[in-house]
């Protein structure tokens, strides 16, 4: 008998952080597979991609297992002339539909990605997940680049909330607006204080810049 996953009954910091990870480097693809009878069957796959096996094993995998009480599968993806990429994935109709109901975008979310409607007190945890995946050195600061106007506005809102000196730079490319948003170096200590990052590499970078 297939084990039915547990579904969180409400948002908390851990679930909000998980949503941030999926918004950053996760995916709920619109996938189908052909059955032996020739008909197509909808797939319900939750992917998470990362180039750090340590981050998957120490952060994403145990968090997923704690939230849903099922274990995703970790596979390595070799890429020509690039570092190995790791994919932590699972197929579950219950979890897939649950995450969609909570506001996570299905399909290619780069331009259409939306921030789910969650209590504002969990915004820092959601942003932590987003920065732990897509965050990095931008200009003379730390932040992210995104094609999602919703993601960009969300980041600016949180940076303003904690009075972080930041820069937001939209640019037009092929008739679409992209965004680069980052906190200036002088306020890296505020990121470390207010945004509960878990990615040790991102934390090391910010700490080194603060020292």
Backbone as a chain_set.jsonl record, in Angstrom:
{"seq": "XXXXXXXXXXXXXXXXXXXXXXXXXXXXXXXXXXXXXXXXXXXXXXXXXXXXXXXXXXXXXXXXXXXXXXXXXXXXXXXXXXXXXXXXXXXXXXXXXXXXXXXXXXXXXXXXXXXXXXXXXXXXXXXXXXXXXXXXXXXXXXXXXXXXXXXXXXXXXXXXXXXXXXXXXXXXXXXXXXXXXXXXXXXXXXXXXXXXXXXXXXXXXXXXXXX", "coords": {"N": [[0.842, -1.198, 0.0], [0.597, 2.182, -0.893], [2.289, 4.764, 0.785], [0.688, 7.464, 2.327], [1.404, 10.872, 2.175], [2.128, 13.25, 4.798], [0.544, 16.396, 5.273], [1.303, 19.755, 5.86], [-0.636, 21.518, 8.241], [-0.853, 24.216, 8.477], [0.775, 27.384, 7.798], [4.136, 27.825, 8.832], [7.393, 28.846, 10.051], [9.191, 26.969, 8.958], [7.79, 25.764, 6.825], [7.283, 28.019, 5.273], [9.895, 28.719, 4.597], [10.594, 26.475, 3.087], [8.856, 26.857, 0.914], [10.065, 29.106, -0.168], [12.461, 27.968, -1.066], [11.511, 26.302, -3.124], [10.408, 28.226, -4.804], [12.743, 29.412, -5.57], [14.814, 27.47, -6.601], [13.265, 25.307, -7.239], [10.667, 23.259, -8.777], [7.466, 22.729, -10.155], [6.549, 20.985, -12.479], [4.559, 21.055, -15.504], [3.808, 18.221, -16.494], [3.516, 15.253, -18.543], [3.066, 11.769, -19.214], [3.272, 9.03, -21.5], [1.106, 6.322, -21.5], [1.013, 2.663, -21.59], [-1.306, 2.05, -23.027], [-1.488, 4.043, -24.832], [-2.645, 6.418, -24.064], [-2.305, 9.633, -22.418], [-0.912, 10.455, -19.266], [-1.181, 12.615, -16.509], [1.568, 13.937, -14.724], [2.843, 14.31, -11.395], [5.149, 15.869, -10.181], [7.659, 16.977, -7.941], [10.362, 18.946, -8.073], [13.711, 19.737, -6.998], [16.522, 21.57, -7.59], [20.072, 21.721, -7.25], [23.483, 22.742, -6.942], [24.962, 21.946, -4.858], [25.546, 19.208, -3.044], [25.797, 18.908, -0.335], [24.098, 20.916, 0.701], [21.609, 19.954, -0.086], [21.534, 17.492, 1.302], [21.837, 18.285, 3.973], [19.984, 20.301, 4.443], [17.663, 20.652, 2.542], [16.624, 17.974, 2.013], [16.182, 16.755, 4.689], [14.337, 18.657, 5.622], [12.175, 18.452, 3.827], [11.406, 15.823, 4.386], [10.649, 16.076, 7.05], [8.484, 17.845, 6.871], [6.639, 16.512, 5.196], [6.793, 13.809, 5.675], [7.725, 11.856, 3.937], [10.231, 10.507, 1.728], [12.201, 12.126, -0.615], [13.946, 11.486, -3.751], [17.398, 11.525, -4.477], [19.368, 12.453, -7.165], [22.25, 12.598, -9.3], [23.29, 14.854, -11.834], [25.147, 14.894, -14.612], [26.871, 17.359, -16.393], [28.085, 18.57, -19.45], [31.239, 20.083, -19.352], [30.558, 21.495, -17.098], [29.846, 21.889, -13.55], [28.66, 19.141, -11.532], [25.172, 18.757, -11.21], [22.588, 18.45, -8.797], [19.542, 16.74, -8.267], [16.759, 16.704, -6.327], [13.991, 14.916, -6.006], [10.48, 14.016, -6.132], [7.512, 12.158, -6.754], [4.276, 12.947, -6.218], [0.927, 13.161, -6.007], [-0.678, 14.212, -4.013], [1.017, 16.007, -2.549], [1.889, 17.727, -4.587], [-0.55, 18.897, -5.565], [-1.348, 20.092, -3.192], [0.698, 22.006, -2.749], [0.256, 23.609, -4.96], [-2.297, 24.573, -4.345], [-1.613, 26.148, -2.206], [-0.464, 28.243, -3.412], [1.888, 28.062, -4.942], [3.55, 28.314, -8.021], [2.713, 26.597, -11.013], [4.43, 24.872, -13.661], [6.675, 26.612, -15.957], [8.099, 28.938, -14.119], [9.599, 31.257, -14.269], [8.952, 33.884, -15.335], [6.334, 34.172, -14.547], [6.103, 33.604, -11.893], [4.745, 33.668, -8.616], [4.449, 35.062, -5.324], [3.336, 33.122, -2.673], [0.28, 33.54, -0.773], [0.814, 34.218, 2.4], [0.948, 34.44, 6.025], [2.244, 37.568, 7.142], [4.24, 37.495, 9.072], [5.831, 35.388, 8.437], [7.244, 36.109, 6.236], [10.093, 36.773, 6.286], [11.267, 34.199, 6.508], [10.417, 32.957, 4.162], [11.717, 34.595, 2.296], [14.306, 33.957, 3.01], [14.57, 31.34, 2.031], [14.371, 31.865, -0.689], [16.629, 33.489, -1.117], [18.629, 31.744, -0.282], [18.781, 30.061, -2.383], [18.61, 31.468, -4.968], [20.038, 33.708, -4.316], [22.96, 35.851, -4.249], [26.182, 37.391, -4.993], [25.7, 40.568, -6.208], [26.367, 43.237, -8.198], [27.628, 45.664, -6.075], [26.678, 44.389, -3.882], [24.426, 42.083, -2.174], [22.027, 39.917, -3.388], [19.425, 39.198, -5.696], [18.622, 38.212, -9.094], [15.78, 38.419, -11.151], [13.056, 37.393, -13.241], [10.538, 37.694, -12.493], [8.117, 39.95, -11.674], [6.633, 39.975, -9.358], [8.241, 38.595, -7.478], [10.347, 40.426, -7.354], [9.128, 42.763, -6.285], [8.385, 41.74, -3.81], [10.877, 41.226, -2.566], [11.913, 43.862, -2.379], [10.023, 44.97, -0.672], [10.513, 43.575, 1.754], [13.183, 44.266, 2.251], [12.872, 46.99, 2.666], [11.269, 46.921, 4.922], [13.015, 46.117, 6.952], [14.713, 48.194, 6.932], [16.928, 48.153, 5.166], [19.543, 49.28, 3.224], [19.246, 49.395, -0.178], [19.294, 48.41, -3.664], [17.468, 48.604, -6.641], [17.206, 47.456, -9.817], [15.676, 47.579, -12.751], [15.578, 46.198, -16.062], [15.129, 46.217, -19.606], [14.643, 43.551, -21.775], [14.316, 42.042, -24.786], [11.666, 42.943, -24.988], [10.705, 42.517, -22.419], [10.56, 43.049, -18.88], [13.155, 42.724, -16.64], [14.619, 42.161, -13.365], [17.048, 43.301, -11.016], [17.866, 43.044, -7.738], [19.357, 44.154, -4.819], [20.965, 44.194, -1.576], [22.978, 46.695, -0.129], [26.463, 46.474, 0.686], [27.123, 47.577, 3.195], [24.984, 46.994, 4.761], [24.879, 44.266, 5.125], [24.989, 42.986, 7.559], [22.451, 43.297, 8.522], [20.943, 41.594, 6.956], [21.892, 39.135, 7.895], [20.967, 39.32, 10.489], [18.143, 39.574, 10.335], [17.085, 37.877, 8.342], [16.581, 34.514, 8.16], [18.797, 32.743, 6.984], [19.985, 29.556, 5.746], [21.817, 28.423, 4.135], [25.049, 27.588, 4.176], [27.176, 28.497, 2.63], [26.306, 30.952, 1.596], [25.959, 32.334, 3.958], [28.586, 32.358, 4.935], [29.802, 33.993, 3.015], [28.491, 36.471, 3.449], [29.213, 36.95, 6.127], [32.004, 37.152, 5.888], [32.201, 39.48, 4.447], [31.194, 41.299, 6.201], [33.012, 41.271, 8.268]], "CA": [[0.0, 0.0, 0.0], [1.393, 3.39, -0.989], [2.195, 5.593, 1.976], [0.134, 8.779, 2.08], [2.223, 11.868, 2.866], [1.547, 14.211, 5.714], [0.502, 17.742, 4.711], [1.266, 20.759, 6.94], [-1.994, 22.057, 8.386], [-0.797, 25.677, 8.432], [2.108, 27.92, 7.562], [5.047, 28.16, 9.911], [8.654, 29.297, 9.473], [9.811, 25.904, 8.162], [7.055, 25.601, 5.57], [7.513, 29.229, 4.489], [11.253, 28.603, 4.06], [10.511, 25.468, 2.029], [8.235, 27.502, -0.247], [11.09, 29.953, -0.746], [13.382, 27.103, -1.8], [10.849, 25.872, -4.355], [10.317, 29.403, -5.657], [14.066, 29.7, -6.087], [15.395, 26.431, -7.465], [12.358, 24.174, -7.354], [9.788, 23.251, -9.947], [6.283, 21.867, -10.221], [6.359, 21.012, -13.94], [3.34, 20.568, -16.156], [4.372, 17.069, -17.202], [2.669, 14.115, -18.877], [3.78, 10.601, -19.753], [2.412, 8.173, -22.313], [0.865, 5.012, -20.911], [1.047, 1.566, -22.581], [-2.506, 2.046, -23.868], [-1.412, 5.172, -25.746], [-3.195, 7.623, -23.455], [-1.349, 10.396, -21.624], [-1.224, 10.575, -17.845], [-0.556, 13.766, -15.872], [2.548, 13.624, -13.691], [2.82, 15.239, -10.258], [6.536, 15.801, -9.725], [8.226, 18.136, -7.25], [11.809, 18.954, -8.261], [14.566, 20.782, -6.414], [17.85, 21.465, -8.189], [21.107, 22.417, -6.484], [24.824, 22.255, -7.262], [25.593, 21.562, -3.598], [24.977, 18.009, -2.429], [25.761, 19.16, 1.101], [22.893, 21.68, 1.025], [20.46, 19.049, -0.225], [21.55, 16.475, 2.359], [21.772, 18.877, 5.319], [18.884, 21.253, 4.585], [16.427, 20.39, 1.802], [16.105, 16.611, 2.208], [15.552, 16.57, 6.006], [13.176, 19.541, 5.766], [11.087, 17.832, 3.079], [10.973, 14.634, 5.114], [9.978, 16.525, 8.267], [7.208, 18.47, 6.532], [5.695, 15.644, 4.504], [6.98, 12.437, 6.167], [8.124, 10.96, 2.844], [11.608, 10.787, 1.336], [12.456, 12.312, -2.045], [15.107, 10.791, -4.287], [18.482, 12.412, -4.908], [20.154, 11.945, -8.289], [23.239, 13.545, -9.82], [23.155, 15.134, -13.262], [26.414, 15.329, -15.178], [26.687, 18.339, -17.454], [29.346, 18.801, -20.159], [32.034, 21.269, -19.016], [29.968, 22.191, -15.952], [29.807, 21.1, -12.321], [27.524, 18.237, -11.379], [23.959, 19.29, -10.605], [21.836, 17.434, -8.07], [18.093, 16.909, -8.31], [16.045, 15.996, -5.265], [12.632, 14.937, -6.542], [9.505, 13.018, -5.696], [6.222, 12.268, -7.436], [3.185, 12.803, -5.251], [-0.244, 13.956, -6.391], [-1.159, 14.924, -2.818], [1.893, 17.138, -2.241], [1.855, 18.61, -5.759], [-1.797, 19.669, -5.538], [-1.329, 20.888, -1.962], [1.563, 23.163, -2.968], [-0.448, 24.47, -5.909], [-3.376, 25.224, -3.599], [-0.998, 27.141, -1.318], [-0.046, 29.39, -4.215], [3.114, 27.875, -5.691], [3.275, 28.35, -9.449], [2.952, 25.403, -11.809], [5.066, 25.112, -14.948], [7.855, 27.466, -16.007], [7.709, 30.051, -13.261], [10.571, 32.348, -14.336], [8.312, 35.179, -15.526], [4.973, 34.231, -13.98], [6.143, 33.172, -10.504], [4.055, 34.502, -7.63], [4.666, 34.779, -3.904], [2.068, 32.635, -2.094], [-0.305, 34.371, 0.274], [1.117, 33.651, 3.712], [1.001, 35.479, 7.058], [3.419, 38.424, 6.98], [5.306, 37.171, 10.027], [6.692, 34.359, 7.856], [7.931, 36.647, 5.062], [11.557, 36.617, 6.332], [11.642, 32.808, 6.259], [10.24, 32.697, 2.732], [12.802, 35.278, 1.607], [15.525, 33.195, 3.282], [14.615, 30.246, 1.067], [14.607, 32.443, -2.015], [18.022, 33.936, -1.179], [19.512, 30.587, -0.135], [18.876, 29.416, -3.694], [18.921, 32.414, -6.038], [20.816, 34.829, -3.82], [24.388, 35.843, -4.503], [26.814, 38.693, -5.187], [25.122, 41.357, -7.291], [26.945, 44.571, -8.127], [28.412, 45.795, -4.848], [25.856, 43.916, -2.78], [23.944, 40.698, -2.151], [20.611, 39.889, -3.725], [19.084, 38.242, -6.749], [18.043, 38.671, -10.356], [14.552, 37.672, -11.393], [12.156, 37.834, -14.304], [9.212, 37.81, -11.892], [7.837, 41.235, -11.051], [6.121, 39.698, -8.015], [9.403, 38.304, -6.641], [11.107, 41.664, -7.183], [8.399, 43.625, -5.347], [8.434, 41.11, -2.5], [12.208, 41.48, -2.007], [12.004, 45.272, -2.031], [9.157, 45.178, 0.494], [11.176, 43.076, 2.961], [14.378, 45.084, 2.487], [12.397, 48.248, 3.245], [10.748, 46.643, 6.266], [14.129, 46.054, 7.896], [15.532, 49.382, 6.717], [18.175, 47.775, 4.514], [19.899, 50.079, 2.064], [19.204, 48.452, -1.292], [19.243, 48.928, -5.033], [16.592, 47.844, -7.521], [17.534, 47.864, -11.177], [14.957, 46.872, -13.82], [16.059, 46.432, -17.416], [14.284, 45.648, -20.647], [15.32, 42.623, -22.667], [13.358, 41.394, -25.685], [10.313, 43.419, -24.641], [10.265, 42.073, -21.093], [11.284, 43.712, -17.804], [13.846, 41.895, -15.664], [14.965, 42.937, -12.17], [18.154, 42.929, -10.136], [17.627, 43.692, -6.453], [20.37, 43.724, -3.852], [21.255, 44.995, -0.387], [24.339, 47.202, -0.158], [27.394, 45.784, 1.585], [27.112, 48.153, 4.541], [23.858, 46.454, 5.526], [24.885, 42.8, 5.142], [24.724, 42.525, 8.929], [21.005, 43.281, 8.724], [20.47, 40.347, 6.358], [22.225, 38.066, 8.841], [20.161, 39.494, 11.699], [16.69, 39.499, 10.147], [16.683, 36.855, 7.374], [17.152, 33.265, 8.695], [19.43, 31.914, 5.969], [20.511, 28.262, 6.182], [22.865, 28.019, 3.203], [26.29, 27.943, 4.844], [28.032, 29.241, 1.709], [25.804, 32.323, 1.548], [26.235, 32.921, 5.268], [30.033, 32.611, 4.979], [30.083, 35.144, 2.162], [28.022, 37.672, 4.134], [30.046, 37.145, 7.316], [33.324, 37.591, 5.456], [32.086, 40.86, 3.989], [30.912, 42.127, 7.382], [34.215, 41.319, 9.12]], "C": [[0.879, 1.25, 0.0], [1.167, 4.27, 0.225], [1.688, 6.988, 1.618], [0.929, 9.818, 2.855], [1.416, 12.704, 3.848], [1.56, 15.574, 5.029], [0.431, 18.754, 5.849], [-0.12, 21.394, 7.038], [-2.029, 23.582, 8.393], [0.637, 26.117, 8.153], [2.85, 28.081, 8.886], [6.366, 28.555, 9.254], [9.288, 28.235, 8.575], [9.113, 25.739, 6.815], [7.241, 26.82, 4.67], [8.901, 29.183, 3.849], [11.283, 27.595, 2.916], [9.91, 26.066, 0.762], [9.245, 28.412, -0.945], [12.101, 29.156, -1.556], [12.783, 26.669, -3.134], [10.711, 27.048, -5.322], [11.658, 29.707, -6.303], [14.55, 28.667, -7.083], [14.531, 25.184, -7.563], [11.475, 24.286, -8.579], [8.633, 22.289, -9.736], [5.886, 21.82, -11.697], [4.985, 20.538, -14.373], [3.764, 19.416, -17.055], [3.321, 15.989, -17.445], [3.549, 12.971, -19.361], [2.778, 9.713, -20.484], [2.319, 6.79, -21.688], [0.899, 3.929, -22.0], [-0.159, 1.537, -23.515], [-2.559, 3.231, -24.835], [-1.96, 6.472, -25.198], [-2.121, 8.312, -22.601], [-1.844, 10.569, -20.194], [-0.478, 11.773, -17.254], [0.4, 13.305, -14.784], [2.494, 14.693, -12.608], [4.184, 15.191, -9.57], [6.946, 17.104, -9.054], [9.739, 18.018, -7.351], [12.462, 20.016, -7.385], [15.977, 20.553, -6.93], [18.858, 22.27, -7.383], [22.475, 21.877, -6.9], [25.611, 21.863, -6.019], [24.881, 20.349, -3.006], [24.852, 18.195, -0.929], [24.493, 19.912, 1.501], [21.655, 20.792, 0.931], [20.399, 18.083, 0.95], [21.352, 17.061, 3.752], [20.546, 19.764, 5.528], [17.606, 20.778, 3.879], [15.821, 19.02, 2.112], [15.469, 16.43, 3.588], [14.334, 17.459, 6.23], [11.971, 18.944, 5.049], [10.522, 16.639, 3.851], [10.213, 15.015, 6.388], [8.592, 17.083, 7.96], [6.178, 17.473, 6.022], [5.791, 14.16, 4.885], [7.145, 11.414, 5.037], [9.504, 11.406, 2.384], [11.74, 10.963, -0.172], [13.721, 11.563, -2.458], [16.136, 11.797, -4.774], [19.246, 11.75, -6.049], [21.141, 13.022, -8.732], [23.068, 13.667, -11.329], [24.493, 15.665, -13.772], [26.152, 16.244, -16.37], [28.032, 18.614, -18.134], [29.988, 20.138, -19.79], [31.425, 22.106, -17.892], [30.021, 21.28, -14.728], [28.576, 20.207, -12.293], [26.365, 18.971, -10.701], [23.217, 18.146, -9.925], [20.343, 17.773, -8.106], [17.475, 16.048, -7.214], [14.567, 16.047, -5.635], [11.768, 13.825, -5.971], [8.242, 13.212, -6.522], [5.121, 11.969, -6.436], [2.048, 13.73, -5.656], [-0.716, 14.795, -5.21], [-0.311, 16.169, -2.541], [1.851, 18.176, -3.358], [0.606, 19.497, -5.729], [-1.871, 20.566, -4.318], [-0.494, 22.151, -2.159], [0.938, 24.131, -3.962], [-1.563, 25.24, -5.207], [-2.84, 26.323, -2.684], [-0.409, 28.318, -2.091], [1.261, 29.245, -4.956], [2.789, 27.672, -7.174], [3.592, 27.027, -10.129], [3.63, 25.794, -13.12], [6.291, 25.991, -14.837], [7.562, 28.792, -15.318], [8.568, 31.296, -13.417], [9.912, 33.723, -14.42], [6.981, 35.299, -14.793], [4.933, 33.857, -12.501], [5.493, 34.174, -9.561], [4.461, 34.096, -6.214], [3.346, 34.294, -3.321], [1.575, 33.555, -0.986], [-0.099, 33.682, 1.621], [1.093, 34.772, 4.75], [2.316, 36.257, 6.989], [4.556, 38.078, 7.932], [6.252, 36.101, 9.495], [7.422, 34.846, 6.594], [9.451, 36.476, 5.131], [12.011, 35.189, 6.046], [11.483, 32.453, 4.79], [11.359, 33.359, 1.932], [14.127, 34.548, 1.824], [15.671, 32.046, 2.286], [14.927, 30.731, -0.334], [16.066, 32.88, -2.168], [19.006, 32.784, -1.028], [19.687, 29.835, -1.452], [19.35, 30.405, -4.749], [19.793, 33.575, -5.598], [22.3, 34.705, -4.129], [24.91, 37.263, -4.67], [26.201, 39.373, -6.407], [25.668, 42.774, -7.174], [27.864, 44.664, -6.919], [27.628, 45.311, -3.633], [25.496, 42.459, -2.887], [22.449, 40.721, -2.408], [20.346, 38.877, -4.807], [18.612, 38.953, -8.0], [16.828, 37.807, -10.645], [13.771, 38.261, -12.555], [10.742, 38.039, -13.775], [9.049, 39.161, -11.201], [7.36, 41.054, -9.616], [7.277, 39.401, -7.044], [10.166, 39.595, -6.326], [10.433, 42.579, -6.16], [8.445, 43.068, -3.931], [9.786, 41.394, -1.828], [12.341, 42.925, -1.552], [11.194, 45.564, -0.769], [9.855, 44.737, 1.783], [12.424, 43.889, 3.268], [13.985, 46.421, 3.119], [11.926, 48.045, 4.684], [11.855, 46.668, 7.312], [15.148, 47.163, 7.661], [16.904, 49.039, 6.144], [18.398, 48.675, 3.3], [20.023, 49.145, 0.863], [19.106, 49.172, -2.632], [18.34, 48.017, -5.858], [16.777, 48.358, -8.941], [16.751, 47.038, -12.191], [15.617, 47.146, -15.166], [15.189, 45.687, -18.411], [15.114, 44.771, -21.566], [14.271, 41.871, -23.477], [11.917, 41.671, -25.254], [9.786, 42.859, -23.331], [11.148, 42.731, -20.034], [11.858, 42.677, -16.831], [14.302, 42.79, -14.508], [16.213, 42.379, -11.501], [17.988, 43.728, -8.855], [18.688, 43.229, -5.477], [20.521, 44.718, -2.709], [22.711, 45.43, -0.459], [25.183, 46.562, 0.948], [27.327, 46.296, 3.018], [25.981, 47.614, 5.409], [23.785, 44.927, 5.474], [24.557, 42.267, 6.532], [23.224, 42.471, 9.219], [20.376, 42.04, 8.082], [20.687, 39.206, 7.336], [21.359, 38.134, 10.097], [18.689, 39.164, 11.48], [16.211, 38.382, 9.223], [17.35, 35.535, 7.762], [17.695, 32.324, 7.623], [19.953, 30.611, 6.575], [21.64, 27.764, 5.278], [24.208, 28.507, 3.726], [27.214, 28.745, 3.939], [27.6, 30.704, 1.616], [26.11, 33.052, 2.863], [27.72, 33.263, 5.402], [30.389, 33.859, 4.178], [29.678, 36.453, 2.876], [28.871, 37.971, 5.358], [31.424, 37.679, 6.957], [33.309, 39.055, 5.032], [31.832, 41.819, 5.154], [32.166, 42.317, 8.206], [35.167, 42.425, 8.687]], "O": [[1.802, 1.36, 0.807], [0.034, 4.502, 0.647], [2.211, 7.62, 0.701], [1.115, 9.674, 4.063], [0.197, 12.839, 3.736], [2.489, 15.878, 4.281], [-0.424, 18.623, 6.725], [-0.708, 21.765, 6.022], [-3.103, 24.18, 8.325], [1.58, 25.331, 8.257], [2.265, 28.426, 9.913], [6.453, 28.596, 8.027], [9.862, 28.568, 7.539], [9.771, 25.591, 5.785], [7.344, 26.684, 3.451], [9.064, 29.565, 2.69], [11.923, 27.833, 1.892], [10.398, 25.812, -0.339], [9.275, 28.481, -2.174], [12.55, 29.607, -2.61], [13.469, 26.67, -4.156], [10.88, 26.879, -6.529], [11.719, 30.195, -7.431], [14.681, 28.954, -8.273], [15.021, 24.116, -7.931], [11.525, 25.268, -9.319], [8.8, 21.189, -9.21], [4.981, 22.541, -12.116], [4.34, 19.733, -13.701], [4.045, 19.613, -18.238], [2.375, 15.829, -16.674], [4.651, 13.196, -19.859], [1.599, 9.654, -20.133], [3.335, 6.166, -21.383], [0.824, 4.239, -23.189], [-0.065, 1.065, -24.648], [-3.536, 3.408, -25.562], [-1.762, 7.527, -25.801], [-1.173, 7.683, -22.131], [-3.029, 10.796, -19.948], [0.723, 11.927, -17.476], [0.088, 12.397, -14.014], [2.142, 15.842, -12.874], [4.35, 14.562, -8.525], [6.625, 18.192, -9.532], [10.334, 17.1, -6.786], [11.863, 21.044, -7.07], [16.556, 19.484, -6.737], [18.552, 23.358, -6.894], [22.612, 20.686, -7.179], [26.781, 21.493, -6.108], [23.752, 20.454, -2.526], [23.909, 17.697, -0.315], [23.877, 19.591, 2.518], [20.761, 20.873, 1.773], [19.334, 17.877, 1.531], [20.766, 16.413, 4.619], [20.113, 19.961, 6.663], [16.59, 20.531, 4.529], [14.637, 18.923, 2.435], [14.322, 15.991, 3.668], [13.404, 17.075, 6.939], [10.868, 18.93, 5.595], [9.306, 16.474, 3.952], [9.245, 14.351, 6.759], [7.638, 16.828, 8.695], [4.997, 17.56, 6.359], [4.962, 13.353, 4.463], [6.753, 10.255, 5.173], [9.905, 12.546, 2.62], [11.425, 10.046, -0.931], [14.467, 11.07, -1.613], [15.793, 12.797, -5.405], [19.716, 10.62, -5.915], [20.89, 14.215, -8.556], [22.74, 12.694, -12.01], [24.915, 16.76, -13.402], [25.329, 15.948, -17.235], [29.022, 18.868, -17.447], [29.36, 21.191, -19.903], [31.742, 23.288, -17.751], [30.213, 20.069, -14.844], [27.575, 20.488, -12.952], [26.563, 19.712, -9.738], [23.217, 17.016, -10.412], [19.946, 18.933, -7.992], [17.648, 14.83, -7.183], [13.954, 17.114, -5.582], [12.255, 12.843, -5.411], [7.944, 14.33, -6.942], [5.047, 10.873, -5.88], [2.203, 14.951, -5.645], [-1.109, 15.95, -5.379], [-0.85, 17.255, -2.325], [1.786, 19.376, -3.089], [0.709, 20.717, -5.856], [-2.396, 21.677, -4.393], [-0.921, 23.243, -1.784], [1.078, 25.346, -3.817], [-1.747, 26.431, -5.455], [-3.528, 27.309, -2.419], [0.085, 29.275, -1.495], [1.723, 30.215, -5.556], [1.86, 26.943, -7.522], [4.621, 26.411, -9.853], [3.435, 26.899, -13.628], [6.883, 26.113, -13.765], [6.87, 29.653, -15.861], [8.3, 32.304, -12.762], [10.268, 34.629, -13.665], [6.55, 36.402, -14.457], [3.855, 33.797, -11.91], [5.676, 35.384, -9.7], [4.773, 32.935, -5.951], [2.332, 34.978, -3.454], [2.358, 34.257, -0.347], [-0.757, 32.69, 1.934], [1.207, 35.942, 4.387], [3.38, 35.666, 6.799], [5.718, 38.343, 7.626], [7.347, 35.918, 10.028], [8.137, 34.073, 5.957], [10.058, 36.075, 4.138], [13.041, 34.991, 5.401], [12.31, 31.733, 4.229], [11.893, 32.761, 0.997], [14.975, 34.519, 0.932], [16.758, 31.805, 1.76], [15.662, 30.08, -1.078], [16.672, 32.669, -3.218], [20.103, 32.835, -1.584], [20.632, 29.063, -1.611], [20.396, 30.193, -5.364], [20.244, 34.354, -6.437], [22.831, 33.602, -4.256], [24.163, 38.227, -4.507], [26.19, 38.812, -7.502], [25.455, 43.438, -6.16], [28.769, 43.847, -6.754], [27.866, 45.75, -2.508], [26.152, 41.688, -3.587], [21.698, 41.437, -1.746], [20.969, 37.815, -4.84], [18.253, 40.13, -7.974], [16.848, 36.599, -10.408], [13.819, 39.463, -12.816], [9.857, 38.496, -14.499], [9.769, 39.47, -10.252], [7.649, 41.884, -8.754], [7.286, 39.901, -5.919], [10.576, 39.828, -5.189], [11.096, 43.11, -5.269], [8.533, 43.824, -2.963], [9.829, 41.762, -0.654], [12.831, 43.186, -0.453], [11.634, 46.318, 0.098], [9.799, 45.442, 2.791], [12.698, 44.175, 4.433], [14.681, 46.925, 4.0], [12.156, 48.89, 5.55], [11.666, 47.174, 8.418], [16.287, 47.089, 8.121], [17.919, 49.575, 6.587], [17.517, 48.803, 2.449], [20.819, 48.207, 0.887], [18.868, 50.378, -2.703], [18.445, 46.793, -5.776], [16.54, 49.53, -9.233], [17.127, 45.899, -12.466], [16.162, 48.229, -15.376], [14.591, 44.66, -18.092], [16.155, 45.189, -22.072], [13.441, 41.152, -22.921], [11.081, 40.772, -25.17], [8.576, 42.736, -23.143], [12.339, 42.945, -20.258], [11.125, 41.86, -16.274], [14.366, 44.011, -14.644], [16.414, 41.167, -11.424], [17.971, 44.959, -8.886], [18.9, 42.027, -5.322], [20.246, 45.909, -2.852], [23.584, 44.635, -0.809], [24.672, 46.168, 1.996], [27.462, 45.514, 3.959], [26.003, 47.753, 6.631], [22.732, 44.354, 5.751], [23.924, 41.22, 6.668], [22.778, 41.693, 10.062], [19.397, 41.5, 8.596], [19.785, 38.405, 7.581], [21.056, 37.103, 10.699], [18.055, 38.546, 12.336], [15.053, 37.975, 9.306], [18.576, 35.438, 7.701], [17.139, 31.253, 7.38], [20.316, 30.559, 7.751], [22.333, 26.803, 5.611], [24.477, 29.708, 3.719], [27.963, 29.592, 4.426], [28.447, 31.596, 1.562], [26.471, 34.229, 2.869], [28.074, 34.323, 5.917], [31.189, 34.682, 4.623], [30.443, 37.417, 2.893], [29.216, 39.128, 5.604], [31.953, 38.556, 7.64], [34.283, 39.78, 5.234], [32.203, 42.992, 5.102], [32.38, 43.385, 8.78], [36.224, 42.603, 9.293]]}, "num_chains": 1, "name": "protein.A"}
